[in-house]
Amino acid sequence: MQQRTIGNRQVSAIGLGGMPMSIEGRPDQERSVATIHAALDAGVTLIDTADAYHRDANEVGHNETLIAKALKEYGSGAEGVLVATKGGHLRPGDGSWTKNGRPEYLKEAAKASARRLGVEAIGLYQFHRPDPEVPYADSIGAIRDLLDEGVIELAGISNADVAQIDEANEILGGRLASVQNQFSPRFRSSEGELEHCAKLGVAFLPWSPLGGIKGAPELGSRHAVFNEVAEEAGVSVYQVTLAWELALAPVVVPIPGASRPESIRDSAGAAELRLTDDQVARLSAA
């Protein structure tokens, strides 16, 4: 599979988002493990998770534990996989999402994530979402400390604007490896952040790159041009969408969520789909 760069690591151009395998409506564990294994079979070497990807209050880190199990069962073939996790978002168990960006909390959360993943150091750790109750610099300072202490190997941020990207990169001493923001044909409000990351050489990881769990089924009906290009290329509208995102900048690494083996197999195929300049222009203008 086509490769891209996150920090000092080479990863597959298409990653796997683990959230659908752990929140409401999740499949059974057997199908989830099969989905992760299908991703690895297809050449995926980046898996995105978070300690908040769980359903019930008493199962924090459900997705991290699931991924660790699947990678262990896969064997030596999973050794080169970069697992990216996040901290600073919480789910009380009632379906809501809350925030905690306190430095002391983030440091403990990262160490707990490492234990669940079964690693001495987390490959990529990202501050999940800014906490309005905590100065952003304080939260990123905790991520810097985790990096300096060797608890994490690479540092990233999520749901950040351009100013926060620059602030985080400065606090991290130029070591910001990734920015994970929502981006898809329907949600393009992070185009400025994507372009900024391209200038900095920082990986940009679109979350919900196909429109999210609820939006993905409507992708083709909402965006006719994407359907037209899919018909021209003889592939799914999802492959076209991911290939378009890859074409926007060499730092883009989409992380489509999946809970079925066939879904991630199809998404992985986008890494080998080459759109023409005209097709990219038409999709970008849609």
C-alpha positions as CSV (number, residue, x, y, z in Angstrom):
1,M,0.0,0.0,0.0
2,Q,1.0,3.6,-0.6
3,Q,2.9,5.0,2.4
4,R,2.7,8.3,4.2
5,T,4.7,9.8,7.1
6,I,3.7,10.6,10.7
7,G,6.6,12.0,12.6
8,N,9.4,9.6,12.0
9,R,7.1,6.7,11.1
10,Q,6.0,5.4,7.8
11,V,2.4,4.2,7.8
12,S,-0.2,3.1,5.3
13,A,-2.0,6.0,3.4
14,I,-5.3,4.7,4.7
15,G,-5.7,4.0,8.4
16,L,-8.5,2.2,10.4
17,G,-10.7,4.2,12.8
18,G,-11.7,1.9,15.7
19,M,-14.6,3.9,17.3
20,P,-17.5,2.0,15.6
21,M,-16.3,-1.2,17.2
22,S,-16.8,0.0,20.7
23,I,-19.6,2.6,21.0
24,E,-23.4,2.2,20.6
25,G,-24.4,-0.2,17.9
26,R,-21.1,-2.0,18.0
27,P,-20.7,-5.5,16.7
28,D,-19.7,-8.5,18.7
29,Q,-16.0,-9.0,19.5
30,E,-15.5,-11.7,16.9
31,R,-16.5,-9.5,14.1
32,S,-14.5,-6.6,15.4
33,V,-11.3,-8.7,15.6
34,A,-12.0,-10.0,12.1
35,T,-12.3,-6.3,10.9
36,I,-8.9,-5.4,12.4
37,H,-7.4,-8.5,10.9
38,A,-8.9,-7.7,7.5
39,A,-7.3,-4.2,7.8
40,L,-3.9,-5.7,8.5
41,D,-4.3,-8.2,5.6
42,A,-5.0,-5.2,3.3
43,G,-1.8,-3.5,4.4
44,V,-3.2,-1.0,6.9
45,T,-0.5,-0.1,9.5
46,L,-2.2,2.8,11.3
47,I,-5.0,2.2,13.7
48,D,-6.7,5.1,15.5
49,T,-8.4,4.7,18.9
50,A,-9.1,6.6,22.2
51,D,-9.7,5.7,25.8
52,A,-13.2,7.3,25.3
53,Y,-14.2,4.9,22.7
54,H,-16.5,2.8,24.8
55,R,-20.2,2.6,25.5
56,D,-20.7,1.9,29.3
57,A,-19.2,3.9,32.2
58,N,-17.3,0.9,33.5
59,E,-15.5,0.0,30.3
60,V,-13.1,2.9,29.7
61,G,-10.6,2.0,27.1
62,H,-12.8,-0.8,25.6
63,N,-11.5,-0.1,22.1
64,E,-7.8,0.0,23.2
65,T,-8.2,-3.3,24.8
66,L,-9.9,-4.7,21.7
67,I,-7.2,-3.5,19.4
68,A,-4.5,-4.9,21.7
69,K,-6.2,-8.3,21.7
70,A,-6.6,-8.3,17.9
71,L,-3.0,-7.3,17.3
72,K,-1.7,-10.0,19.7
73,E,-3.8,-12.7,18.0
74,Y,-2.5,-11.6,14.6
75,G,1.0,-12.3,15.6
76,S,4.3,-11.0,14.3
77,G,2.7,-9.5,11.2
78,A,1.3,-6.7,13.4
79,E,4.7,-5.6,14.7
80,G,5.0,-2.6,12.4
81,V,1.5,-1.2,13.2
82,L,1.3,2.3,14.7
83,V,-1.5,2.5,17.2
84,A,-2.6,6.1,17.8
85,T,-4.7,6.8,20.8
86,K,-6.1,9.9,22.5
87,G,-6.9,11.3,25.9
88,G,-8.8,14.2,27.3
89,H,-12.3,13.2,26.3
90,L,-14.6,11.1,28.5
91,R,-17.9,9.3,28.3
92,P,-19.9,9.1,31.6
93,G,-21.9,6.2,30.2
94,D,-25.1,8.1,29.4
95,G,-24.3,8.8,25.8
96,S,-22.7,12.2,26.5
97,W,-19.1,13.3,26.0
98,T,-17.2,15.5,28.5
99,K,-13.7,17.0,28.6
100,N,-10.8,16.9,31.0
101,G,-7.6,18.6,29.8
102,R,-6.0,18.9,33.3
103,P,-2.3,18.0,33.0
104,E,-2.3,15.6,35.9
105,Y,-5.3,13.8,34.4
106,L,-3.8,13.5,30.9
107,K,-0.6,12.0,32.3
108,E,-2.4,9.3,34.2
109,A,-4.7,8.7,31.2
110,A,-1.8,8.2,28.9
111,K,-0.2,5.7,31.3
112,A,-3.5,3.8,31.6
113,S,-3.8,3.7,27.8
114,A,-0.3,2.3,27.6
115,R,-1.2,-0.5,30.0
116,R,-4.3,-1.4,28.1
117,L,-2.4,-1.4,24.8
118,G,0.3,-3.6,26.3
119,V,3.1,-1.3,25.3
120,E,5.9,0.4,27.2
121,A,5.5,3.6,25.1
122,I,2.4,4.7,23.1
123,G,3.3,5.1,19.4
124,L,1.2,8.2,18.9
125,Y,-0.7,10.0,21.7
126,Q,-3.1,12.9,20.8
127,F,-4.8,15.4,23.0
128,H,-8.4,14.6,22.1
129,R,-10.3,17.9,22.4
130,P,-9.5,21.3,24.0
131,D,-11.0,21.8,27.5
132,P,-12.4,25.3,27.9
133,E,-11.8,25.0,31.7
134,V,-8.0,24.5,31.2
135,P,-5.5,26.7,29.4
136,Y,-4.5,25.0,26.2
137,A,-0.8,25.5,26.9
138,D,-1.2,23.6,30.2
139,S,-2.8,20.6,28.4
140,I,-0.2,20.5,25.7
141,G,2.5,20.9,28.3
142,A,1.4,17.6,29.7
143,I,1.7,16.0,26.3
144,R,5.2,17.5,26.0
145,D,6.2,16.0,29.4
146,L,4.9,12.6,28.3
147,L,7.0,12.9,25.2
148,D,10.1,13.9,27.1
149,E,9.6,11.1,29.6
150,G,9.3,8.4,27.0
151,V,5.7,7.5,27.9
152,I,4.8,8.3,24.3
153,E,6.9,8.2,21.1
154,L,5.0,10.8,19.0
155,A,2.6,13.6,20.0
156,G,-0.5,15.0,18.3
157,I,-3.6,17.0,18.8
158,S,-7.2,16.7,17.7
159,N,-10.0,19.1,17.0
160,A,-7.7,22.0,16.8
161,D,-7.6,25.3,14.9
162,V,-4.7,26.9,13.2
163,A,-3.7,29.0,16.2
164,Q,-3.8,25.9,18.4
165,I,-1.7,23.9,15.9
166,D,1.0,26.6,16.0
167,E,0.8,26.9,19.8
168,A,1.1,23.1,20.3
169,N,4.0,22.9,17.9
170,E,5.8,25.6,19.7
171,I,5.3,24.0,23.1
172,L,6.4,20.7,21.8
173,G,9.5,22.2,20.4
174,G,8.6,21.6,16.8
175,R,7.7,18.0,17.5
176,L,4.0,18.0,16.6
177,A,3.5,14.9,14.6
178,S,-0.2,15.0,13.7
179,V,-3.5,16.9,13.7
180,Q,-6.7,14.9,13.7
181,N,-9.7,17.0,12.7
182,Q,-13.1,16.2,11.2
183,F,-13.0,16.5,7.4
184,S,-15.1,15.0,4.6
185,P,-17.1,16.2,1.5
186,R,-19.8,17.3,3.9
187,F,-17.6,18.9,6.6
188,R,-14.9,21.0,5.0
189,S,-14.4,23.6,7.8
190,S,-10.9,22.2,8.5
191,E,-9.5,23.0,5.0
192,G,-7.5,25.8,6.5
193,E,-6.0,23.4,9.1
194,L,-5.3,20.8,6.4
195,E,-3.4,23.4,4.3
196,H,-1.5,24.7,7.4
197,C,-0.4,21.1,8.2
198,A,0.8,20.7,4.6
199,K,3.0,23.8,5.0
200,L,4.4,22.5,8.3
201,G,4.8,18.9,7.2
202,V,2.6,17.7,10.0
203,A,0.3,14.7,9.3
204,F,-3.4,15.6,8.9
205,L,-5.7,12.7,9.9
206,P,-9.3,13.4,8.8
207,W,-11.7,11.7,11.2
208,S,-15.1,10.7,9.9
209,P,-13.6,11.1,6.4
210,L,-16.7,9.5,4.8
211,G,-19.2,11.6,6.8
212,G,-19.4,9.6,10.0
213,I,-21.5,6.5,11.0
214,K,-24.8,8.3,10.1
215,G,-23.6,10.4,7.2
216,A,-21.6,7.8,5.2
217,P,-24.7,6.0,3.8
218,E,-25.9,9.3,2.4
219,L,-22.5,10.3,0.9
220,G,-23.5,9.5,-2.7
221,S,-26.9,11.0,-2.6
222,R,-25.7,14.2,-1.0
223,H,-22.7,14.6,-3.3
224,A,-23.6,13.7,-6.9
225,V,-20.1,14.5,-8.3
226,F,-18.6,11.9,-6.1
227,N,-21.0,9.3,-7.5
228,E,-20.2,10.4,-11.0
229,V,-16.5,9.9,-10.5
230,A,-17.1,6.6,-8.8
231,E,-18.9,5.4,-11.9
232,E,-16.1,6.7,-14.1
233,A,-13.5,4.8,-12.1
234,G,-15.7,1.7,-11.5
235,V,-15.2,1.8,-7.7
236,S,-17.3,2.7,-4.7
237,V,-18.1,6.3,-3.8
238,Y,-16.2,5.7,-0.6
239,Q,-13.0,4.9,-2.4
240,V,-13.3,8.0,-4.5
241,T,-13.8,10.1,-1.4
242,L,-10.8,8.8,0.3
243,A,-8.7,9.0,-2.8
244,W,-9.8,12.6,-3.2
245,E,-8.7,13.4,0.3
246,L,-5.3,11.8,-0.3
247,A,-4.9,13.9,-3.4
248,L,-5.3,17.2,-1.4
249,A,-1.9,17.0,0.2
250,P,0.8,14.4,0.9
251,V,0.3,14.8,4.6
252,V,-3.3,13.6,4.6
253,V,-3.9,10.1,6.1
254,P,-7.7,9.4,6.4
255,I,-8.8,7.1,9.2
256,P,-12.2,5.7,8.1
257,G,-14.0,3.9,10.9
258,A,-15.2,0.4,10.2
259,S,-16.9,-2.5,12.0
260,R,-17.0,-4.9,9.1
261,P,-14.1,-6.6,7.2
262,E,-15.6,-5.7,3.8
263,S,-15.8,-2.0,4.8
264,I,-12.1,-1.6,5.6
265,R,-11.1,-3.7,2.6
266,D,-12.9,-1.3,0.3
267,S,-11.5,1.7,2.1
268,A,-7.9,0.4,1.8
269,G,-8.3,0.1,-2.0
270,A,-8.5,3.9,-2.1
271,A,-4.7,4.1,-1.6
272,E,-4.2,2.7,-5.0
273,L,-6.8,4.7,-6.8
274,R,-5.3,7.5,-8.9
275,L,-7.8,10.3,-9.8
276,T,-7.1,12.6,-12.7
277,D,-6.4,16.3,-12.0
278,D,-9.8,17.0,-13.6
279,Q,-11.6,14.6,-11.3
280,V,-9.9,16.1,-8.2
281,A,-10.8,19.6,-9.3
282,R,-14.4,18.6,-9.9
283,L,-14.6,16.9,-6.5
284,S,-13.0,19.9,-4.7
285,A,-15.4,22.3,-6.4
286,A,-18.5,20.2,-5.5
